[in-house]
């Protein structure tokens, strides 16, 4: 989504942290309690317990435990929060946000894919999308006017491998050309087929973009706002075996920045909002010059005003800060900042844009808080919030 300039929000702001609550695979952790809930201190950015509310929503309904609600998304207009439950029989949970910020479970809906690693809500608020990593596809789930699931309509699944049209989709090679790497690392996993890692509509809501790590591609679908149908896919490839993971739009809607997980690079793409076509312009390193060893890039976030953006490096455990050329959109790596945690998975701005929150999910088990300065830099506030297997954070105001 486009990022507005820093602004002052009125009324309380609430924060929700999705976690890996069911170990399953060792790298996930599984020490979270579900969706943890906080109120934000507007002056310091601190996360505090919501008075009278439990620390986390740990169950789906009366009996079923939430399983890895690791990706969260707010409804654009309603007090609703959605969580992608990342396990083999993937699903999405819907929660209503109460007047005091506390969550109450509404319903759970199968997404039809395996291990949904990311979800988003269309700007119109009528559909939820999930990127299903293990099954290599994306799902479209219809919502009713009140934000609940339209249970009369099952999730519709679109296979990433079928989206390449006349150009066959091929997994990246096991041996990566040196030119595709930004460092001498050994990150070369999951290029055995499609693995959708992020799905989100463009700012205008006319196309839906999917980053596929296994295919090293971004797929753009035309979106029917009335029916939810995805059609007319086009694709753009990034460097072989680089691992397309997550992307962020510039506020002008014409520039897209894609973080490649395994090459630890940032791909700069131009976007045509009329056709949905992406064009690769360049790829640059997300790591400091001369870095040797393995690191896995993860989250990316545009900062207020669009003059800078940040990405995350796991194992190097840093925030990379990039400056955006106002004329061309080309990014330049400015510096790196230690995340103060282990294996950062994602980062998010609170609504005013003054604070950046970094989630550490492997052995970190915390959220660290940074102040966003007007010059595009970030500064650690000295604050740590203990959350087991923290995967993603979302806000409500």
N, C-alpha and C positions, 0 to 999 in steps of 0.2 A: 504494500500500500504506500501511497505517497505520504511523506512525513511533513507535518506542518511546522512552522516556526515555533520556538519556545513560547508558551503561553501560560497564564495562571488559570488553574481550574478552580471552580467554585464547588463547595461541598466536599464531603469525604471521598477519598479514592481507596478502592479495595484491590488487593492483590491475591492471585490464585496461582499456586505452584503445582504443576502436574509432576508426578513422580513415577519411577519404576517401583511398583509395590509387590510384584510377583517375580522372583528371581528368574526362573525359566532359563535364560542364557546367562552365563557367568558375568559377561561384560555389562549387563544391565544393572546389577546391584540388587534391587528388590528390597531396599530398606525404607522406602517411602510408605506413608500411611494412606495414600490415595491422592485427593486434591487438597492441599493445605491452603488455609485461608487467613488473610491478614488485612489490617487497615494500614494505610501509608501515612507516615508523618510528613506533611507537606513541606515543612521547613528543612528537615534533615534527610528525607528519603527513607527513614527507618521503617521496617516492617514490624508491626505489633499485633498481638492477638486481638481478634474482634471481640469486644465485651459480650459475654454471655453465649458465645458460639463455641462449638468444639474446634480444636486445632485443625482438624481435617475432616473431609467427607470421605469416609472409608468404605462405604458400601453402596451398591446399586439397588435401591429398594430395601426391603426388610431383611433379606438373607444374602443375596449375591454380593460377593466382594468385588470392588473395582479392581481390574487387572491392568496394571501399567497405563494409567491415564496420562500418557507422556507428551501429548500435544494438546494445546488448548486454543480456543478461538471464541471471541465475543460475537454476539449478534449485533449488527450495525445500529439497530434502533431499539431493540427490546432488552429487558433485563434477563438475558439468557446467556449461559455459558455452555460450550460443547467441549467434550473431551474425546480424543481418539484413544481407544483401548488397544494397546499394541501387543496382541497375542495372536496365535494362529487363527482362531475363529474370530477375526477382528470385528469390532463394533464401535459405535459412537454413543456416548451418554450425554443426555441433556439435563441441565440444572437451571432452576430459577434462582435469580439473585434477589434476596429479600431486601427490605428497606434498610436493614442494618448491615447489609453486605454479605450475610451468611447464605450459603448455598443450600438448596433443597433439591433432592433428586426428582426428576420428572419421568424419564423413560430411557430405555436403551434400545438401539436399533442395529441389527447386523449390517455391516458395510459390504459384505459379499467378497471381500478380499482378505488376504493374510497379512498380519503385522502392519496395520496402518501407522506409519511413522509421522505423518503430518496431516493436519486438517485445516480448512479455512471455510469461511462463510462468504457467499457471493454478496456484493454490495447491496443488492436489492433485498437481501434477507430471506430469500425463498428457497435456497438450496445450500447444502453443506457438501464440501468435497473432501475426499480422503485420498492420500497417496499411500498405496499398499505395497510396502517394500518387498516382502517375501514373495508375493504372487505377481509382482511386476505390473500392476494395473492401477487405475484410479476409479473411484466410485462417486456417484452423484446421488445424494439423498434429499428428497423433497421435504420441505417444512410447511406447516400450516400457518395461518395468519398470526397465531399466538406464539409462534416459535417452536411448537412441539413438532414431533415427527409426523409426517403424513403416512400413517400405517397402512393406508390403502394402496400405497405405491412402494414396492420393494426398491432397494438400492440398485442403480444401473451401473454396471461395471464395464470399463473400456480398457482393453489390453494395450499396453504401451507398444508391444512389438508389432501390433497391427497398424500403428499410426505412421509408419514410415513410407507408405505409398510405394512409388516406383523405386525408391532408394532403399534397399534392404537394410534393416537394422541389424548391426552386428555387434556382439560384445567386444570390448576392447581386448587387445592381444595381451598375453601373459607378460611378454617382454615389452617394456615401454620405451620408445625412443627417448634418448637423453634430452632432446630439445623440449619434450613435453613436461619435464620435471624442473621444479624450481630449486631442488636440493637433492643430495645423494641419499635418498631415503628408500624404504622398502615397503611402502604402502601399496599393495596390489591385490585387493580382495574384491570379491563379488562381481567379477566381470564374466560371469557364466551365463548371463541373460539379463532381461530387463529388471530393474529395481527402482521403482518410482520413489523419490525421496521428498518431494515437495509439490504441492498443487495449489494454485492461487489464480484468481481472476485478475486481469489487468485493471488499472484504475478506473477505466470507463465501464468495465463489466461486460464487454463485448466478446472477449476471448478468455480462455482458460489456459494457463501455462503449467507445464509439468517438467520438473527437472528429474531426469532418470540417470542414476549413478552407474548402473550396469551398462547402459547404452552410450554413455558419454554424450548425451543429447538433451536439448530442451525442446519439448513438443508443444506446439501452440494449436489449440482447437478453437474453432468458431463456436460460440455459445448461444443457444436459443433461450432467451430470458423467460419465455412463456412455458416451455416444455422441459427445460433442463438438458436438452440433447446436446452432446458434443459431436462436432462434425468437421470435415475439411481440414484434417490435421496437416501442419507443416512442421518441419524439424530443422534444427541447426545443430551441427556437431561441434564439440570442443575437442581439445587434444585427446588422443587415444589413451584410454586408461587413466584419465585425469579424475574421473568420478564426480560428475555434476551433482551437486547436493542441494543448495538453497540459493535463492536469488532475492534481490531487492530492487524495486523501481526507484528511479530518481523522481522528485516531485513534478518534473516537466512531462513525465509519462513517456519520454522518448529514449531514455537511457536505462539499461538494465545491467546490474552487476551480479555475477554468478560466482559463488564460491565452489571450487573444485576440491573435494575432500582429499583425494589421494595424491594429487600433485601439489596440493597446498598453493593453489594459484587463484587469482581473480580474473575471470573472463569479463571483458567489457563488450556489451552488445548494444546495437541500435535497434529500436523497436518501432515498427510502423503500426500505429493504432488503427489504421483503416483496413489493413489486410491481416494483421496478427503476425506478420513475418519478422523474424529476428535475424540480424546479420552480425556475425562475429567480427569485432574490430581488433582486439588484442587480448593477450593474456600476460599477467605479470605475477611475480612471486608475492605470497602473503607472509613470507618469513624474512628475517634479516639476512642481508648479504653475507655469504660465507657459512651459513648454517649447514651443518653436516648431521645426518641422522634422520630418524623417522618422526613425522608429525602428521596429524590428521586434521585438516581444516573442518570447521563445523558451521557455526551460526554467522549470520550477516545481518546488519541493520543500518539503515540510512539515518543519519543524525539530522536534527532540526535545520531547516533551511536548504538542505541539499548540497552544502559546501564540503561535507565530509561524510564518510561512512566507516563502519568498523566491521571486522571479521574476527573469528576466534580460531585459535590453534591449540589442538589437543596434543599432549606430550610436551610441546614447547610451552603450553599453558600461558598463552598470551593473548592480548587484544591487539590486533593490527589496526592502525589508524591511517586512513587514506584521505587525501585531499582530491577533490574533483575539479578539473579544469572547467571554469565557467563557460568557456567558449566551445570546447570540443567534447567535454564529458570525460576525457581520459583520466583515469585514476593514477595517483602517485603515492607510494607508501611513504608515510612521514616518520613513524616510529612504532615501537611496540611497548605495551604496558602489561606487566604481570597481572594475571587475573586474581591472584591471592587464593587460588584453589587448584584442584587437580581435575584434569580432563573436562574443560568447559564445553558444554553441549549446545547452549543457546544463550542469546541475550535479547533483552527487550527494554524499550523505553516506557516509563510511566507517562500518562497522558500529557503532562506539561512539557515533556521532553527535557527536563532538567536532571533526571537521574537515569542511569543505565544499570540494569540488573543482570548479573551473569550467573547461570545455573551450572553447577558441577555435579555430575551424576554418577561417576564411577567410584572412586574412593574419596572424592571431595565432600559429598554430603552437605553442601551448603549453597547459599546464594550470597554473592558479594555485590556491594553497591558502590557505584562510581558517580561522581558529579560530572555532568556534561558542561564544559566551559563554552563560552560564546565564540571562542576562536577554533572550535572543533576538536579540542583536546579533551581527554577524560582524566579524572583525578580520583584516586581511591578515597572513600570517605572514612575508612577505618572500620566499617561495619560488616559483620558477618552474620548471616541468619542460618541456623542449623535446620536443614531439611534433608532427610534421607533420600539419596538417589534422585536429587532434583534434576528434572529434565527440561521444563519449560515454565515460563511465567506469563500471566496475562492479567490485564487490569480492567477495572470497571469504575466509572465515576458518575 
